[in-house]
Amino acid sequence: MTAAGKDNYDVIIAGGGIVGLTLANALKASGLRIAVIEQYPAPPVSEDIDLRVSAINPASLAVFARCGITPDSLSRCCGFYEMQVWDSTGAGQIHFDAAESGLETLGYIIENSVLQGALLAALSPTEHISYLCPQRITGISWQDDGHRVQLDSGQLLRCKLLVAADGANSRLRQLANIDYQRSSYQQQGIVCTVNTEQPHQHTAWQCFLPSGPLAFLPLASGQCSIVWSLDESLVAATLALDDHAFSRALERAFDYRLGAVTAVSERRAFPLSHGHVGRYVKSGLALVGDAAHTIHPLAGQGANLGIMDAAVLADVITEARAAGRQWWALHTLRQYERARRGDNRLMETAMSGFKQLFGNASPWLSSLRNGGLTVVDHLPVLKSLLMKHAMGAGRH
């Protein structure tokens, strides 16, 4: 990537993570002059498994394919063909199988560093896109004829459209004075990589516990990446366990579905919350991904929602530009907001509802949950609809 004109750009994307780089790639063929501003260098892809992974559904895979990125082109990724979901308080469970719907796969588990590296590499031969890293936006002057963006290096950039793809704590969202309502779940998610006695069977596993959901996600190495949601009061003590005690606690919580946990990596924890902005767009400004909305990770849909945000915004911009319209104008950007707000809000509400339903210790709710899982598992049409929604069918 080379400089795309001296400090003058059409689009400036704040954030060089998965969503920001997806947007830059989706706009690659547009000819627009684009700058991606990223504060932190991309994490290198090493032999060690990244603790943060994403469950990428077929709809997002189709977006990446348009950018020239396929599972075969990635250094490491693992397809999963089945999902097993159950309630630890009873016998209720549900099983999803790609073969039952004539599908090749339900999705892929991809390490964030691997995906981010592939998206960045896909931009490298593009002369009209600049990747400015490490750089941070420190100020913005909002102008009718184009915005002025101040970087911490002292560089002053100009653009017609600013896009906030800089995460849940978005600096650009704050500078734009866009209201963001966030609610904490009073939980944290513990992530690590584990070895198990039995193979993962290319299956995504999820157990609902009273303290929060526990997911085992299959990795190409044969290991599993776990996300264990726990009440904040339990997190410190759980992290303080030695590897042996942590492994025993983990395999018990997981009902020994994959036998013993034989090895465990370092562990980290991150706070869990959900939230939504009051508006996705202003004139010359759009918010995508976690900068606009966050959800509970229990269904692994956060990354997919952000990827679809980027894809839809790119299409709106490209179509408006091809028609000779002002692609950066508010009336154009509202097309993106209308296309994405409902789906994102629905997913946020659904994940919060699941968290409340499965986190309630009431005996009658436990019976209702378990009965409901069993009923759905025996209704192929309903199960197929749930699976297609999780896979992103019809969203874009």
C-alpha positions as CSV (number, residue, x, y, z in Angstrom):
1,M,0.0,0.0,0.0
2,T,1.2,3.5,-0.8
3,A,0.1,6.9,0.0
4,A,-3.2,7.8,-1.7
5,G,-2.6,11.4,-2.4
6,K,-1.0,13.9,0.0
7,D,-3.2,13.9,3.1
8,N,-6.4,14.0,1.1
9,Y,-8.7,11.0,1.1
10,D,-12.2,10.0,0.2
11,V,-12.7,7.7,3.2
12,I,-10.8,7.5,6.5
13,I,-11.5,4.3,8.5
14,A,-10.6,4.6,12.2
15,G,-9.7,1.1,13.3
16,G,-7.6,-1.6,11.5
17,G,-9.2,-4.6,13.1
18,I,-11.3,-7.3,11.3
19,V,-14.2,-5.0,10.6
20,G,-12.2,-1.9,9.5
21,L,-10.0,-4.0,7.2
22,T,-13.1,-5.8,5.8
23,L,-14.5,-2.5,4.8
24,A,-11.3,-1.3,3.2
25,N,-11.1,-4.6,1.2
26,A,-14.8,-4.3,0.2
27,L,-14.1,-0.8,-1.2
28,K,-10.8,-1.9,-2.8
29,A,-12.3,-2.0,-6.3
30,S,-14.1,1.3,-6.0
31,G,-11.1,3.4,-6.7
32,L,-11.8,5.6,-3.7
33,R,-8.8,7.0,-1.9
34,I,-8.9,5.3,1.6
35,A,-6.8,5.6,4.7
36,V,-7.0,3.1,7.6
37,I,-5.9,4.5,10.9
38,E,-4.8,2.0,13.5
39,Q,-3.3,2.7,16.9
40,Y,-1.7,-0.7,17.5
41,P,0.3,-2.9,15.2
42,A,-1.4,-6.0,14.0
43,P,-0.6,-9.0,16.3
44,P,1.8,-11.4,14.5
45,V,0.7,-14.9,13.5
46,S,2.9,-17.1,15.6
47,E,3.0,-20.8,16.4
48,D,1.0,-20.1,19.6
49,I,-2.7,-20.2,19.1
50,D,-4.4,-16.7,19.5
51,L,-6.5,-16.6,22.6
52,R,-9.2,-14.6,20.7
53,V,-11.0,-16.5,17.9
54,S,-14.1,-15.8,15.8
55,A,-16.8,-18.2,14.6
56,I,-17.2,-17.0,11.0
57,N,-20.5,-17.9,9.4
58,P,-21.1,-18.6,5.7
59,A,-22.5,-15.1,5.1
60,S,-19.3,-13.6,6.3
61,L,-17.2,-16.1,4.4
62,A,-19.0,-14.9,1.2
63,V,-17.9,-11.3,2.0
64,F,-14.3,-12.5,2.4
65,A,-14.5,-14.4,-0.8
66,R,-15.3,-11.2,-2.6
67,C,-12.1,-9.8,-1.1
68,G,-10.1,-12.7,-2.3
69,I,-9.9,-14.5,1.0
70,T,-11.0,-18.1,1.4
71,P,-10.5,-20.7,4.1
72,D,-8.0,-22.5,1.9
73,S,-5.9,-19.2,1.7
74,L,-5.7,-18.9,5.5
75,S,-2.7,-20.3,7.4
76,R,-5.0,-21.8,10.1
77,C,-8.8,-22.3,10.4
78,C,-11.1,-25.1,11.3
79,G,-14.5,-25.8,9.8
80,F,-17.2,-27.1,12.1
81,Y,-20.0,-29.2,10.8
82,E,-22.1,-29.7,13.9
83,M,-23.2,-27.9,17.0
84,Q,-24.1,-29.4,20.4
85,V,-26.0,-27.2,22.8
86,W,-27.3,-28.3,26.2
87,D,-28.5,-27.1,29.6
88,S,-26.4,-28.3,32.5
89,T,-29.4,-28.3,34.8
90,G,-31.4,-30.9,32.9
91,A,-31.6,-33.3,30.0
92,G,-32.5,-30.7,27.3
93,Q,-30.2,-30.4,24.3
94,I,-30.2,-29.5,20.7
95,H,-28.0,-30.8,17.9
96,F,-27.4,-28.9,14.6
97,D,-25.8,-30.8,11.7
98,A,-24.8,-29.2,8.4
99,A,-25.5,-32.4,6.5
100,E,-29.1,-32.4,7.6
101,S,-29.6,-29.2,5.6
102,G,-27.3,-30.2,2.7
103,L,-24.6,-27.7,3.7
104,E,-20.9,-28.2,3.5
105,T,-20.2,-26.5,6.9
106,L,-21.8,-24.4,9.6
107,G,-18.8,-22.1,9.6
108,Y,-15.2,-21.8,10.5
109,I,-13.3,-21.0,13.7
110,I,-10.5,-18.6,12.8
111,E,-8.0,-17.0,15.1
112,N,-8.4,-13.2,15.1
113,S,-4.7,-12.6,14.3
114,V,-4.8,-15.0,11.4
115,L,-7.9,-13.3,9.9
116,Q,-6.6,-9.8,10.6
117,G,-3.3,-10.7,8.9
118,A,-5.0,-12.1,5.8
119,L,-7.2,-9.0,5.5
120,L,-4.2,-6.7,5.8
121,A,-2.2,-8.7,3.3
122,A,-5.1,-8.5,0.8
123,L,-4.7,-4.7,0.8
124,S,-0.9,-4.6,0.3
125,P,-0.9,-4.3,-3.6
126,T,-3.6,-1.5,-3.5
127,E,-2.0,1.8,-4.3
128,H,-5.0,4.0,-3.4
129,I,-5.3,2.6,0.1
130,S,-3.0,3.8,2.9
131,Y,-2.5,1.9,6.2
132,L,-1.3,4.4,8.8
133,C,-0.1,2.5,11.9
134,P,0.7,3.2,14.7
135,Q,-1.4,6.3,14.5
136,R,-4.2,7.7,16.6
137,I,-6.9,10.2,15.9
138,T,-6.7,13.1,18.4
139,G,-9.1,15.6,17.0
140,I,-11.7,16.2,14.3
141,S,-12.9,19.4,12.6
142,W,-16.3,18.7,11.1
143,Q,-16.7,20.7,7.9
144,D,-19.4,20.8,5.2
145,D,-16.7,20.5,2.5
146,G,-14.9,17.6,4.1
147,H,-13.6,16.7,7.6
148,R,-10.2,17.5,9.0
149,V,-8.6,14.7,11.0
150,Q,-5.7,15.3,13.4
151,L,-3.3,12.5,14.2
152,D,-1.1,12.2,17.2
153,S,1.9,12.4,14.8
154,G,0.9,15.9,13.9
155,Q,-0.3,14.9,10.5
156,L,-3.6,16.6,9.3
157,L,-5.8,14.6,6.9
158,R,-8.9,15.5,5.0
159,C,-11.8,13.2,3.9
160,K,-15.4,13.2,2.8
161,L,-16.4,10.2,4.9
162,L,-15.2,9.1,8.3
163,V,-16.0,5.5,9.5
164,A,-15.7,4.5,13.1
165,A,-14.5,0.8,13.3
166,D,-12.4,1.3,16.4
167,G,-14.3,-0.9,18.8
168,A,-16.6,-0.7,21.8
169,N,-14.6,2.1,23.3
170,S,-14.6,4.1,20.1
171,R,-12.6,7.3,20.2
172,L,-14.2,8.5,17.0
173,R,-17.7,7.9,18.4
174,Q,-16.9,10.0,21.4
175,L,-15.4,12.8,19.2
176,A,-18.7,12.7,17.2
177,N,-20.8,13.1,20.3
178,I,-22.9,10.0,19.5
179,D,-24.8,8.6,22.4
180,Y,-24.0,5.0,23.3
181,Q,-26.0,3.1,25.9
182,R,-24.0,0.2,27.4
183,S,-25.2,-2.3,30.1
184,S,-22.8,-4.6,31.9
185,Y,-23.7,-8.3,32.4
186,Q,-21.7,-8.3,35.6
187,Q,-19.8,-11.1,34.0
188,Q,-16.4,-11.7,32.4
189,G,-15.4,-14.2,29.7
190,I,-12.3,-16.3,30.4
191,V,-10.5,-17.4,27.2
192,C,-7.8,-20.0,26.8
193,T,-6.7,-22.9,24.6
194,V,-7.1,-26.5,25.9
195,N,-6.2,-30.0,24.9
196,T,-8.8,-32.6,25.5
197,E,-8.7,-36.4,25.9
198,Q,-11.2,-36.9,23.1
199,P,-11.1,-35.2,19.6
200,H,-13.4,-32.2,19.1
201,Q,-15.0,-33.9,16.1
202,H,-15.2,-30.6,14.2
203,T,-18.1,-29.7,16.5
204,A,-18.8,-26.4,18.3
205,W,-20.0,-27.3,21.8
206,Q,-21.9,-25.0,24.2
207,C,-23.1,-25.7,27.7
208,F,-25.4,-23.4,29.6
209,L,-24.5,-23.2,33.2
210,P,-26.3,-21.2,36.0
211,S,-23.1,-19.0,36.1
212,G,-23.0,-18.4,32.4
213,P,-22.4,-20.3,29.1
214,L,-19.3,-22.3,28.4
215,A,-18.2,-22.9,24.8
216,F,-15.6,-25.3,23.4
217,L,-14.7,-24.3,19.8
218,P,-12.7,-26.6,17.5
219,L,-9.2,-25.5,16.3
220,A,-7.2,-26.7,13.3
221,S,-4.5,-27.9,15.8
222,G,-6.9,-30.4,17.3
223,Q,-7.2,-28.2,20.4
224,C,-10.2,-26.2,21.5
225,S,-10.6,-22.5,22.2
226,I,-12.8,-21.9,25.2
227,V,-15.0,-19.0,26.2
228,W,-16.2,-19.4,29.8
229,S,-18.7,-16.7,30.9
230,L,-18.7,-16.3,34.7
231,D,-20.2,-13.9,37.2
232,E,-17.6,-11.3,38.2
233,S,-17.6,-12.6,41.8
234,L,-16.2,-15.9,40.5
235,V,-13.6,-14.7,38.0
236,A,-10.6,-13.8,40.2
237,A,-10.7,-17.1,42.1
238,T,-11.1,-19.1,38.9
239,L,-8.1,-17.3,37.2
240,A,-6.1,-17.9,40.4
241,L,-6.4,-21.7,40.1
242,D,-3.3,-23.6,39.0
243,D,-3.5,-25.4,35.7
244,H,-4.4,-28.8,37.2
245,A,-7.3,-27.3,39.4
246,F,-8.5,-25.2,36.5
247,S,-8.6,-28.2,34.1
248,R,-10.6,-30.2,36.6
249,A,-13.1,-27.4,37.2
250,L,-13.4,-26.9,33.4
251,E,-14.0,-30.6,32.5
252,R,-16.6,-30.8,35.3
253,A,-18.4,-27.7,34.1
254,F,-18.4,-29.2,30.6
255,D,-19.9,-32.5,31.7
256,Y,-16.8,-34.4,30.5
257,R,-18.2,-34.2,26.9
258,L,-14.6,-34.5,25.6
259,G,-13.2,-36.4,28.5
260,A,-10.4,-34.9,30.6
261,V,-8.8,-31.6,29.9
262,T,-5.1,-32.6,29.5
263,A,-3.4,-29.2,29.0
264,V,-4.4,-25.6,29.3
265,S,-2.7,-22.4,28.0
266,E,-2.5,-19.0,29.7
267,R,-5.8,-17.5,30.6
268,R,-7.2,-14.1,30.1
269,A,-10.6,-12.5,31.0
270,F,-12.5,-9.6,29.5
271,P,-15.7,-7.9,30.6
272,L,-19.1,-8.7,29.0
273,S,-21.6,-6.1,28.2
274,H,-24.1,-5.1,25.5
275,G,-25.0,-1.8,24.0
276,H,-26.2,0.2,21.0
277,V,-25.7,3.7,19.7
278,G,-28.6,6.1,19.2
279,R,-27.7,6.6,15.6
280,Y,-25.4,4.8,13.2
281,V,-24.7,7.8,10.9
282,K,-24.3,11.5,10.5
283,S,-23.4,13.5,7.5
284,G,-20.0,12.2,6.4
285,L,-19.8,9.7,9.3
286,A,-20.8,6.1,9.8
287,L,-20.3,3.6,12.7
288,V,-19.7,-0.1,12.1
289,G,-19.1,-3.2,14.3
290,D,-18.5,-2.8,18.0
291,A,-18.4,1.0,17.7
292,A,-22.1,0.8,16.9
293,H,-23.3,-2.3,18.9
294,T,-22.0,-5.0,21.2
295,I,-23.6,-8.3,22.2
296,H,-23.0,-11.2,24.5
297,P,-20.5,-13.7,22.9
298,L,-22.7,-16.8,23.7
299,A,-23.6,-17.3,20.0
300,G,-20.4,-16.1,18.5
301,Q,-22.2,-13.5,16.3
302,G,-20.4,-10.3,17.2
303,A,-17.8,-10.5,14.5
304,N,-20.3,-11.6,11.9
305,L,-22.6,-8.6,12.6
306,G,-19.7,-6.2,12.2
307,I,-18.5,-7.9,9.0
308,M,-22.0,-7.5,7.5
309,D,-22.1,-3.9,8.6
310,A,-18.9,-3.3,6.6
311,A,-20.2,-5.2,3.5
312,V,-23.5,-3.3,3.5
313,L,-21.9,0.1,4.0
314,A,-19.5,-0.7,1.1
315,D,-22.4,-1.6,-1.2
316,V,-24.3,1.5,-0.3
317,I,-21.3,3.7,-1.0
318,T,-20.4,1.9,-4.3
319,E,-23.9,1.9,-5.6
320,A,-24.4,5.6,-4.8
321,R,-21.1,6.6,-6.4
322,A,-21.9,4.6,-9.5
323,A,-25.2,6.5,-9.8
324,G,-23.5,9.8,-9.5
325,R,-25.0,10.6,-6.0
326,Q,-23.3,12.0,-3.0
327,W,-22.2,8.8,-1.4
328,W,-21.0,10.5,1.8
329,A,-24.3,12.4,2.3
330,L,-26.6,11.7,5.2
331,H,-29.5,10.5,3.0
332,T,-27.2,8.0,1.4
333,L,-25.7,6.7,4.7
334,R,-29.2,6.3,6.1
335,Q,-29.7,3.4,3.7
336,Y,-26.9,1.6,5.5
337,E,-28.4,2.4,8.9
338,R,-31.9,1.1,7.9
339,A,-30.4,-2.1,6.5
340,R,-28.4,-3.0,9.6
341,R,-30.0,-1.5,12.7
342,G,-32.9,-4.0,12.9
343,D,-30.8,-7.1,12.5
344,N,-28.2,-5.9,15.0
345,R,-30.9,-4.9,17.5
346,L,-32.7,-8.2,17.1
347,M,-29.5,-10.2,17.8
348,E,-28.6,-8.0,20.8
349,T,-32.1,-8.6,22.3
350,A,-32.0,-12.3,21.6
351,M,-28.6,-12.8,23.2
352,S,-29.6,-10.8,26.3
353,G,-32.8,-12.9,26.5
354,F,-30.9,-16.1,26.2
355,K,-28.4,-15.0,28.9
356,Q,-31.3,-14.1,31.3
357,L,-33.3,-17.3,30.5
358,F,-30.4,-19.7,31.0
359,G,-28.9,-17.8,33.9
360,N,-32.0,-18.1,36.0
361,A,-31.9,-20.8,38.7
362,S,-35.7,-21.1,39.0
363,P,-36.7,-24.8,38.9
364,W,-39.8,-24.1,36.7
365,L,-37.6,-22.1,34.3
366,S,-35.1,-24.9,34.2
367,S,-37.9,-27.3,33.2
368,L,-39.1,-24.8,30.6
369,R,-35.7,-24.4,29.1
370,N,-34.9,-28.1,28.9
371,G,-38.3,-28.9,27.5
372,G,-38.0,-26.2,24.9
373,L,-34.6,-27.4,23.8
374,T,-35.9,-30.9,23.4
375,V,-39.0,-29.7,21.5
376,V,-36.9,-27.6,19.0
377,D,-34.5,-30.5,18.5
378,H,-37.4,-32.6,17.2
379,L,-38.9,-29.9,14.9
380,P,-36.7,-29.9,11.8
381,V,-38.3,-26.8,10.2
382,L,-37.8,-24.6,13.3
383,K,-34.3,-25.9,13.8
384,S,-33.5,-25.2,10.2
385,L,-34.7,-21.6,10.6
386,L,-32.6,-21.1,13.7
387,M,-29.6,-22.5,12.0
388,K,-30.0,-20.4,8.8
389,H,-30.4,-17.2,10.9
390,A,-27.2,-18.0,12.8
391,M,-25.4,-18.6,9.5
392,G,-26.5,-15.2,8.2
393,A,-28.8,-16.5,5.5
394,G,-30.8,-13.6,3.9
395,R,-28.9,-10.8,5.7
396,H,-27.0,-9.5,2.7
